Amino acid sequence: MLHLQPKKLPGLTESIFMLALVIAVISYFIIDIGTSPHTPIFIGILILLGYGLSKQFTFDHLQYGMVQGAKSGMAAVLLFFVIGILIASWMASGTIPALMNVAFSLTGGPWLYAIVFAITAITGVALGSSFTTAATVGVAFIGAAQSVDASLPIMAGAIVSGAFFGDKMSPLSDTTNLASTVVKVDLFEHIRNMTWTTIPAFVITFILFIFLSPESKEASVLTPFEEGLAGTGLIHWSSWIPLIVLILFTLTKRSAFISLAITSITATVIAGIRGTMEWGALFNAWFSGFQAESGNEAVTEMLSRGGMNDMFFTISIVILALALGGLLFTTGIIPSILRNVQNGLRTARSATLATAFTAIGINISVGEQYLSILLTGEAFQDIYEKTGLARKNLSRTLEDAGTVINPLVPWSVCGVFLSGVLGVPVLEYLPFAFFCLLSPLLTILFGFTGKTLTKKPKTKAEAS
């Protein structure tokens, strides 16, 4: 959306007022009234259209901004369709039921939420995708939590925390690669530097989940669910093949779209060969989702999900939110704020704090983590040079306040996706997404104190 900046920018006060107004309207409708995010986001679009017309922008120009904003999310939209297919096909092949079966064996033990956090973190690092982690392992753990009446918001918080640990620290993650690429920092140097904030956040999160974990459940409590899963006939040694294929494609650094598509086809073929469903029904499930047959009503409900149709709620919010973001750029509101923020930064402390709050602000206002990383990285590179800070400090802050904040925003791409897949509203799991809350807090703390910040190496001319 960088190319959407108008020739003349509005004043800082005016820009802040309009941004605050839109965010306040969206927050009021979602938090106080409890409406679906679609309505307040559309109202926000109408407010910005009115503002743009009052500033003498033509409707065609404003419409162009909305279209360009929505267009920036098409890659995510297509990925959502494939994830819907993946969930349905992995249900049919028994991959997710097999994962659930493993989850049941862990659910009866101690430290439930801490173990879930650790497993999803390891899975996230291996896969490099928070979406894939949540849609596979996350779905399995949510199903296990439902079976033993564990807290779904806390379980979702553990899943989101672990998934975004992986999204942040995996060399296979697109956001990790984007943050290092935007500010021209070596990928592994970037990951090593992130450990200063990430490891403390991980340890604190793990400890918090230990204290929140319920007492161990008796094995008899889980028996009906394990028997229900076994009764579906879905779990088979071949159920693990789609997961292995996905891991292999991920390790060879294939694109997420290709990896998920081929994995879904693999799962569908396995289900067809095993006779889980008729071939026609299998491909219909790609759109309408998998419908399980089980003697256990709870198991049937857990397994009946997925499909492209299940993603339309998510996709519609993403398109509306990005159209809103396009208007914020077309009218000059966000460019004006960014330009004014840059002018007042002179110290390492102010640069770090401004970077963090800018990345968080863009996440809240635009709802897109890629734009948060890209725009903030582009805006602050020169500032870090002037204040004598190494660029790896900038890339770390982009991840701490950009990548992991997105799932905490109800109308963001990640927030909408995760709430849909896990079945838990963002505002319910937000207080328990400890890792996502601690990462920006630690980067702000270190920025304020100057701890762990690395100075830019002196050139030969400066040294002499």
Legacy VTK file of the C-alpha trace (Angstrom):
# vtk DataFile Version 3.0
C-alpha trace
ASCII
DATASET POLYDATA
POINTS 464 float
0.000 0.000 0.000
3.047 2.276 -0.044
2.060 3.598 -3.485
-1.326 4.818 -2.211
0.027 7.945 -0.505
-1.682 11.170 -1.675
0.296 14.196 -2.854
-0.810 16.276 0.143
-0.982 14.747 3.615
-3.455 15.820 6.336
-2.162 17.291 9.594
-0.981 15.044 12.416
-3.830 15.959 14.800
-6.436 15.373 12.123
-4.865 12.031 11.153
-4.708 10.796 14.754
-8.307 11.854 15.355
-9.606 9.998 12.287
-7.589 6.867 13.078
-8.736 6.917 16.717
-12.355 7.418 15.618
-12.305 4.404 13.296
-10.611 2.176 15.888
-13.030 3.362 18.598
-16.072 2.576 16.431
-14.789 -0.903 15.570
-13.853 -1.634 19.190
-17.207 -0.407 20.517
-19.241 -2.598 18.185
-17.130 -5.722 18.765
-16.466 -5.393 22.508
-19.509 -3.571 23.902
-22.277 -4.567 21.499
-20.844 -7.949 20.563
-21.497 -7.754 16.821
-19.688 -9.670 14.116
-16.552 -7.739 13.011
-17.967 -7.319 9.498
-20.438 -4.614 10.470
-18.133 -2.199 12.331
-15.386 -2.591 9.733
-17.867 -1.657 7.012
-19.015 1.306 9.113
-15.340 2.306 9.393
-15.113 2.181 5.592
-18.165 4.467 5.301
-16.619 6.929 7.794
-13.386 7.091 5.780
-15.291 7.439 2.507
-17.144 10.406 3.973
-13.875 11.880 5.215
-12.202 11.365 1.834
-15.063 12.978 -0.082
-14.990 15.949 2.306
-11.275 16.354 1.481
-12.100 16.578 -2.226
-10.984 13.053 -3.158
-13.049 11.576 -5.988
-14.975 8.397 -5.271
-13.062 6.638 -8.047
-9.790 7.458 -6.277
-11.106 6.217 -2.953
-12.501 3.091 -4.581
-9.098 2.455 -6.153
-7.554 2.603 -2.683
-10.050 0.054 -1.356
-9.448 -2.291 -4.274
-5.673 -2.029 -3.939
-5.917 -2.666 -0.212
-8.074 -5.749 -0.724
-5.771 -6.916 -3.523
-2.812 -6.970 -1.131
-4.520 -9.781 0.784
-5.293 -12.076 -2.153
-2.372 -14.366 -1.306
-3.820 -14.862 2.185
-7.339 -15.372 0.777
-6.156 -18.138 -1.555
-4.209 -19.709 1.304
-7.358 -19.721 3.460
-9.207 -21.699 0.784
-6.429 -24.287 0.724
-6.402 -24.504 4.535
-10.151 -25.205 4.470
-9.482 -28.031 2.006
-6.575 -29.265 4.134
-8.704 -29.547 7.281
-11.448 -31.469 5.436
-9.000 -33.815 3.682
-6.946 -34.409 6.842
-10.143 -35.341 8.658
-11.068 -37.799 5.917
-7.590 -39.371 5.820
-7.534 -39.665 9.622
-4.534 -37.345 10.043
-6.224 -34.922 12.438
-8.041 -37.755 14.290
-4.629 -39.441 14.731
-3.224 -36.194 16.109
-6.242 -35.934 18.398
-5.578 -39.437 19.654
-2.042 -38.409 20.605
-3.449 -35.238 22.176
-5.810 -37.340 24.311
-2.866 -39.291 25.698
-1.228 -36.015 26.752
-4.428 -34.439 28.052
-4.719 -36.876 30.927
-1.305 -35.949 32.322
-0.031 -32.956 34.305
0.945 -29.533 32.932
-1.648 -29.750 30.156
-1.489 -26.176 28.849
2.297 -25.934 29.240
2.756 -29.136 27.227
0.364 -27.889 24.529
2.311 -24.629 24.347
5.629 -26.482 23.998
4.328 -28.916 21.363
2.734 -26.203 19.220
5.939 -24.144 19.554
8.061 -27.041 18.272
5.543 -27.729 15.510
5.489 -24.042 14.569
9.274 -23.933 14.248
9.249 -27.121 12.153
6.456 -25.957 9.832
7.240 -22.237 9.842
3.539 -21.378 9.703
1.240 -20.345 12.528
-1.801 -20.943 10.299
-0.819 -24.529 9.491
0.109 -25.250 13.115
-3.223 -23.952 14.408
-5.240 -25.699 11.689
-3.669 -29.106 12.361
-2.140 -29.633 15.811
-4.219 -26.765 17.237
-7.503 -28.273 16.060
-6.491 -31.597 17.614
-5.774 -30.031 21.006
-9.004 -28.002 20.961
-10.873 -31.248 20.388
-9.048 -32.868 23.293
-9.838 -29.881 25.526
-13.537 -30.157 24.700
-13.489 -33.812 25.671
-12.304 -33.166 29.247
-14.049 -29.835 29.822
-10.737 -27.961 29.925
-10.862 -24.185 29.417
-11.080 -23.499 25.686
-9.837 -19.874 25.990
-6.729 -20.996 27.914
-6.152 -23.890 25.503
-6.504 -21.518 22.544
-4.112 -19.085 24.256
-1.539 -21.884 24.604
-1.985 -22.893 20.956
-1.717 -19.318 19.665
1.327 -18.649 21.867
3.121 -21.738 20.616
2.142 -21.232 16.977
3.487 -17.680 16.979
6.675 -18.672 18.763
7.249 -20.858 15.720
6.116 -18.153 13.294
8.614 -15.789 14.887
11.654 -18.072 15.315
11.484 -20.498 12.390
13.886 -19.869 9.485
11.088 -21.239 7.287
8.606 -18.562 8.396
7.607 -15.932 5.856
7.392 -13.184 8.499
10.849 -14.046 9.839
12.305 -13.891 6.352
10.395 -10.682 5.585
11.628 -8.879 8.717
15.258 -9.742 8.020
14.974 -8.980 4.303
13.272 -5.596 4.699
16.087 -4.208 6.867
18.870 -6.185 5.124
19.960 -8.370 8.055
21.257 -11.936 7.771
18.409 -14.332 8.576
20.231 -16.359 11.223
21.769 -13.270 12.806
18.220 -11.936 13.063
16.988 -15.154 14.705
19.904 -15.221 17.172
19.251 -11.628 18.179
15.577 -12.386 18.790
16.495 -14.888 21.506
17.105 -11.961 23.915
13.384 -11.328 24.059
11.986 -14.650 22.838
13.625 -17.035 25.327
12.507 -15.054 28.432
9.004 -14.777 26.934
8.958 -18.542 26.285
10.114 -19.452 29.816
7.660 -17.093 31.532
4.815 -18.331 29.314
5.634 -21.982 30.049
5.635 -21.322 33.805
2.329 -19.440 33.659
0.688 -22.321 31.799
2.005 -24.779 34.396
0.171 -22.844 37.119
-3.017 -22.641 35.027
-3.051 -26.324 34.060
-5.863 -28.394 35.617
-5.311 -31.484 37.711
-4.643 -34.725 35.866
-7.756 -36.388 34.519
-8.620 -39.988 35.175
-8.082 -42.190 32.151
-11.735 -43.286 32.320
-12.856 -39.737 31.472
-11.143 -39.936 28.102
-12.130 -43.494 27.274
-15.444 -42.644 25.523
-13.690 -40.151 23.274
-10.826 -42.489 22.417
-13.370 -45.237 21.691
-15.385 -42.789 19.596
-12.305 -41.916 17.527
-11.429 -45.575 17.087
-15.023 -46.306 16.095
-14.851 -43.928 13.137
-12.277 -46.185 11.461
-10.385 -43.091 10.343
-7.139 -43.696 12.246
-4.698 -45.825 10.250
-0.930 -46.003 9.785
-1.404 -44.197 6.460
-2.988 -41.266 8.333
0.515 -40.011 9.139
1.586 -39.786 5.484
0.027 -36.324 4.810
1.830 -34.897 7.863
5.136 -36.367 6.708
4.587 -34.959 3.209
3.852 -31.518 4.654
7.025 -31.586 6.771
9.140 -32.655 3.775
7.743 -29.876 1.595
8.302 -27.374 4.373
11.913 -28.443 4.913
12.584 -28.055 1.187
11.224 -24.491 1.445
8.303 -24.896 -0.933
5.645 -22.192 -0.838
2.883 -22.608 1.726
0.216 -22.716 -1.001
1.939 -25.515 -2.941
2.797 -27.449 0.230
-0.744 -27.350 1.604
-2.325 -28.093 -1.777
-0.204 -31.185 -2.462
-0.632 -32.363 1.140
-4.409 -32.023 0.773
-4.389 -33.985 -2.489
-2.269 -36.675 -0.823
-4.731 -36.929 2.071
-7.688 -37.092 -0.328
-6.104 -39.887 -2.361
-5.338 -41.863 0.810
-8.926 -41.453 2.019
-10.244 -42.530 -1.395
-8.027 -45.608 -1.635
-8.988 -46.640 1.905
-12.665 -46.188 1.051
-13.356 -43.652 3.793
-15.800 -41.913 1.453
-16.871 -42.128 -2.171
-14.617 -40.136 -4.485
-17.404 -37.701 -5.326
-18.165 -37.122 -1.651
-14.465 -36.580 -0.946
-14.187 -33.783 -3.454
-17.502 -32.305 -2.322
-15.960 -32.199 1.155
-13.306 -29.838 -0.234
-16.068 -27.240 -0.409
-18.663 -28.223 2.200
-16.338 -29.831 4.766
-15.966 -33.330 6.189
-18.975 -34.912 7.884
-17.987 -37.553 10.417
-19.995 -40.617 11.423
-19.531 -41.734 15.012
-21.552 -43.197 17.841
-20.228 -40.418 20.066
-22.002 -37.116 19.416
-19.117 -35.014 20.787
-16.591 -36.818 18.558
-18.852 -36.378 15.535
-19.059 -32.630 16.202
-15.290 -32.339 16.649
-14.516 -34.092 13.372
-17.217 -32.501 11.189
-15.498 -29.389 9.893
-13.273 -27.852 7.240
-13.906 -27.055 3.582
-13.733 -23.845 1.556
-17.223 -22.867 2.656
-15.998 -22.778 6.262
-13.462 -20.092 5.298
-15.866 -17.545 3.787
-16.520 -15.862 7.136
-12.780 -15.354 7.573
-12.147 -14.277 3.996
-14.923 -11.673 3.985
-13.507 -9.987 7.101
-9.993 -10.004 5.655
-11.166 -8.318 2.452
-13.128 -5.669 4.372
-10.244 -5.006 6.792
-7.701 -4.599 3.988
-10.080 -2.338 2.062
-10.254 -0.218 5.217
-6.452 -0.193 5.301
-6.347 0.950 1.681
-8.547 3.927 2.557
-6.308 4.825 5.510
-3.416 5.114 3.069
-5.315 6.716 0.184
-6.572 9.511 2.436
-3.049 10.009 3.828
-3.950 9.261 7.461
-1.307 6.590 8.133
1.426 8.157 5.922
0.957 11.445 7.815
1.360 9.765 11.209
4.432 7.817 10.074
6.124 10.921 8.648
5.547 12.936 11.833
6.762 10.100 14.049
10.062 9.967 12.161
10.808 13.655 12.682
11.049 13.555 16.485
13.410 10.606 16.973
16.963 11.284 18.098
17.931 8.529 20.590
18.151 4.736 20.581
15.439 4.588 23.243
12.986 6.754 21.330
13.677 4.884 18.073
12.996 1.489 19.656
9.839 2.614 21.444
8.521 4.391 18.335
9.194 1.304 16.206
7.308 -0.949 18.610
4.305 1.330 18.951
4.177 1.979 15.194
4.185 -1.753 14.412
1.459 -2.324 17.016
-0.547 0.645 15.719
-0.456 -0.562 12.112
-1.537 -4.027 13.239
-4.519 -2.531 15.068
-5.502 -0.068 12.353
-4.831 -2.142 9.223
-5.006 -5.664 10.667
-2.165 -7.046 8.541
1.147 -8.273 9.981
3.029 -8.154 6.671
2.199 -4.488 6.206
3.128 -3.853 9.840
6.597 -5.318 9.240
7.072 -3.800 5.797
5.875 -0.266 6.515
7.560 0.047 9.905
10.804 -1.412 8.571
10.866 0.990 5.634
9.989 3.971 7.833
12.647 3.423 10.530
15.756 2.181 8.717
17.281 5.639 8.410
16.389 6.457 12.025
18.361 3.460 13.295
21.317 4.521 11.182
21.236 8.037 12.642
20.931 6.828 16.238
23.838 4.393 15.839
21.858 1.194 16.309
22.555 -2.000 14.373
19.763 -2.934 12.009
19.229 -6.285 13.695
17.656 -4.328 16.559
15.078 -3.028 14.120
14.303 -6.457 12.649
13.888 -7.886 16.174
11.460 -5.150 17.182
9.490 -5.656 13.957
8.870 -9.278 14.950
8.288 -8.609 18.660
5.690 -5.913 18.007
4.576 -6.801 14.486
4.342 -10.565 13.953
2.977 -11.640 17.355
0.484 -8.785 17.847
-1.654 -9.627 14.824
-3.446 -12.628 16.411
-4.544 -10.364 19.290
-6.532 -8.013 17.026
-10.113 -9.285 16.478
-10.406 -7.844 12.954
-6.899 -8.770 11.799
-6.064 -11.476 9.271
-4.587 -13.786 11.937
-7.193 -12.973 14.577
-10.113 -13.761 12.304
-8.506 -16.945 11.002
-7.543 -18.296 14.436
-10.908 -17.536 16.042
-12.616 -19.326 13.158
-10.384 -22.410 13.135
-10.142 -22.827 16.912
-13.737 -21.787 17.626
-12.692 -19.325 20.349
-13.192 -15.540 19.938
-10.022 -13.436 19.964
-11.068 -11.444 23.027
-11.549 -14.681 24.976
-8.113 -16.175 24.258
-6.272 -12.812 24.255
-5.616 -12.691 28.060
-4.032 -16.155 27.839
-1.865 -15.640 24.734
1.008 -14.910 27.112
3.833 -15.248 24.607
2.199 -12.755 22.230
1.668 -10.294 25.087
5.138 -10.684 26.610
7.177 -10.276 23.406
6.272 -6.607 22.766
6.447 -5.820 26.492
10.003 -7.178 26.689
11.136 -5.359 23.551
9.676 -2.102 24.929
11.373 -2.744 28.292
14.742 -3.402 26.674
14.277 -0.384 24.440
13.537 1.817 27.433
16.540 0.524 29.431
18.895 0.075 26.487
19.615 -3.530 27.499
20.441 -6.036 24.698
20.536 -3.248 22.088
23.540 -3.581 19.781
25.382 -0.558 18.468
26.125 -0.247 14.772
29.720 -1.340 13.976
31.940 1.637 13.149
33.229 1.993 9.634
36.981 2.330 8.991
36.531 6.064 8.424
34.668 6.492 11.739
37.216 4.399 13.622
40.094 6.517 12.355
LINES 1 465
464 0 1 2 3 4 5 6 7 8 9 10 11 12 13 14 15 16 17 18 19 20 21 22 23 24 25 26 27 28 29 30 31 32 33 34 35 36 37 38 39 40 41 42 43 44 45 46 47 48 49 50 51 52 53 54 55 56 57 58 59 60 61 62 63 64 65 66 67 68 69 70 71 72 73 74 75 76 77 78 79 80 81 82 83 84 85 86 87 88 89 90 91 92 93 94 95 96 97 98 99 100 101 102 103 104 105 106 107 108 109 110 111 112 113 114 115 116 117 118 119 120 121 122 123 124 125 126 127 128 129 130 131 132 133 134 135 136 137 138 139 140 141 142 143 144 145 146 147 148 149 150 151 152 153 154 155 156 157 158 159 160 161 162 163 164 165 166 167 168 169 170 171 172 173 174 175 176 177 178 179 180 181 182 183 184 185 186 187 188 189 190 191 192 193 194 195 196 197 198 199 200 201 202 203 204 205 206 207 208 209 210 211 212 213 214 215 216 217 218 219 220 221 222 223 224 225 226 227 228 229 230 231 232 233 234 235 236 237 238 239 240 241 242 243 244 245 246 247 248 249 250 251 252 253 254 255 256 257 258 259 260 261 262 263 264 265 266 267 268 269 270 271 272 273 274 275 276 277 278 279 280 281 282 283 284 285 286 287 288 289 290 291 292 293 294 295 296 297 298 299 300 301 302 303 304 305 306 307 308 309 310 311 312 313 314 315 316 317 318 319 320 321 322 323 324 325 326 327 328 329 330 331 332 333 334 335 336 337 338 339 340 341 342 343 344 345 346 347 348 349 350 351 352 353 354 355 356 357 358 359 360 361 362 363 364 365 366 367 368 369 370 371 372 373 374 375 376 377 378 379 380 381 382 383 384 385 386 387 388 389 390 391 392 393 394 395 396 397 398 399 400 401 402 403 404 405 406 407 408 409 410 411 412 413 414 415 416 417 418 419 420 421 422 423 424 425 426 427 428 429 430 431 432 433 434 435 436 437 438 439 440 441 442 443 444 445 446 447 448 449 450 451 452 453 454 455 456 457 458 459 460 461 462 463
